[in-house]
Amino acid sequence: MQPGDLIASDQGARPGSASDIAEAWAVLAEVMDPEVPVVSVVDLGIVREVDWQQGHVHLVVTPTYSGCPATEVIEDDIRQALEQAGFATPNLERRLTPAWNTDLITAQGRERLRAYGIAPPVGSSSKRSLLGESTAICCPQCNSSNTELLSQFGSTACKALYRCRDCLEPFDYFKCI
Amino acid sequence: MNDDLIQYLLRLGDTALIQGQRLCEWCGNAPALEEELALMNVGLDLVGQARNWLEYAAELLNDGRTADDLAFGRDERSFRNLLLVEQPNGDYAVTMTKQFLYDAWHFDVLQQLCNSSDERIAGIAAKALKEVTYHLRRSGEWIQRLGDGTEESHARMLAAIEQVWRFTVELGAADETEQRLAAAGIAADHDKAANAWLAEVTQIFTLATLPVPSPANYFYLSGRKGLHTEHLGFILAEMQYLPRTYPNATW
């Protein structure tokens, strides 16, 4: 590091306003999940806080699963999108607590999942729905509740694999956690 | 207390890591596509959890090593995983028996750790518990399906239990490290976890028409002390090959 680097690297620092925060949220609403490209990081509820700290936008992001391989990709995408929108050196903080759960997926996120062919999580993330018998999952294609579980794990850790007994389509179900 | 905590984090992290690595050996070899996806997803959860535990351990060690250095740079004497998870996968009965015996213990330990006085531990545990709930449900269903299945699957389950049961001795009796940490409200009460584990195992084995063996006795090795069976060295040889051969390799 050369003298002056620190000062130079912080040239983007400036006071933030409420409209900056609102704009940051708007930018985030366009950052899509790399594996389910129809829902944004805001729809998924993984951006927990946005504020302004030490002259830069500051975000708290929470991973969906401990081993989710998309975590780093999502963080890079968020950083890039904010920088392109003019936010210099966004400060991303990864936080585990309180743990992300599927109740945080917004109503719009659920609808987008369904339209994409992924059944959104049913019920709340309480332990009862985790351990108890699975509730009826509706087919995202024909809306029939006559479906069956094929495997508790689907194409990614956050999904289970189901099949519709009426239209016979297999589909992913976004698991409740 | 710091040394105790580091040891404890290595036990949790190494056990999750080695179990995850073992599951990955099924990649490309599983009996059905759905099973392969499930095994890999469970493995991925566990490797992710291992990273969370080892990152915390690395911070406390404060000697410049990262979680990756701990995973890929230590030899077998430094690993603190349970002996159960380093055992070979064998057939599907052995794989699922190991998984279930671990899940049932893991579930109760994590449940307790959610109330740890150490907030970092409580946070990692709360996240992991959601995942392990699914692991336990799935492995418990497999035990029932295989135990109460055909004559062949039942016989294989009996053989699998016979093979790995002796390693469950490590799930019981807390050692001094765990006792000190539990007294401070940091670690789980491992005697309590052992009781909860036995209750869960008894319930599922009964449903699976499998006899519950008498409690495992003394075993001459101890994963907690870094004294492992011969199998761990082979796992590490494969898992650590790339970072040891090409240090700092990235892609």
Boltz contact constraints between the chains, C-beta under 6 A:
constraints:
  - contact:
      token1: [A, 66]
      token2: [B, 45]
      max_distance: 6.0
  - contact:
      token1: [A, 66]
      token2: [B, 48]
      max_distance: 6.0
  - contact:
      token1: [A, 66]
      token2: [B, 49]
      max_distance: 6.0
  - contact:
      token1: [A, 66]
      token2: [B, 52]
      max_distance: 6.0
  - contact:
      token1: [A, 66]
      token2: [B, 127]
      max_distance: 6.0
  - contact:
      token1: [A, 66]
      token2: [B, 128]
      max_distance: 6.0
  - contact:
      token1: [A, 67]
      token2: [B, 44]
      max_distance: 6.0
  - contact:
      token1: [A, 67]
      token2: [B, 45]
      max_distance: 6.0
  - contact:
      token1: [A, 67]
      token2: [B, 47]
      max_distance: 6.0
  - contact:
      token1: [A, 67]
      token2: [B, 48]
      max_distance: 6.0
  - contact:
      token1: [A, 96]
      token2: [B, 123]
      max_distance: 6.0
  - contact:
      token1: [A, 96]
      token2: [B, 127]
      max_distance: 6.0
  - contact:
      token1: [A, 97]
      token2: [B, 123]
      max_distance: 6.0
  - contact:
      token1: [A, 99]
      token2: [B, 126]
      max_distance: 6.0
  - contact:
      token1: [A, 99]
      token2: [B, 127]
      max_distance: 6.0
  - contact:
      token1: [A, 130]
      token2: [B, 133]
      max_distance: 6.0
  - contact:
      token1: [A, 150]
      token2: [B, 34]
      max_distance: 6.0
  - contact:
      token1: [A, 151]
      token2: [B, 34]
      max_distance: 6.0
  - contact:
      token1: [A, 151]
      token2: [B, 38]
      max_distance: 6.0
  - contact:
      token1: [A, 152]
      token2: [B, 138]
      max_distance: 6.0
  - contact:
      token1: [A, 153]
      token2: [B, 37]
      max_distance: 6.0
  - contact:
      token1: [A, 153]
      token2: [B, 38]
      max_distance: 6.0
  - contact:
      token1: [A, 153]
      token2: [B, 41]
      max_distance: 6.0
  - contact:
      token1: [A, 157]
      token2: [B, 41]
      max_distance: 6.0
  - contact:
      token1: [A, 157]
      token2: [B, 44]
      max_distance: 6.0
  - contact:
      token1: [A, 177]
      token2: [B, 130]
      max_distance: 6.0
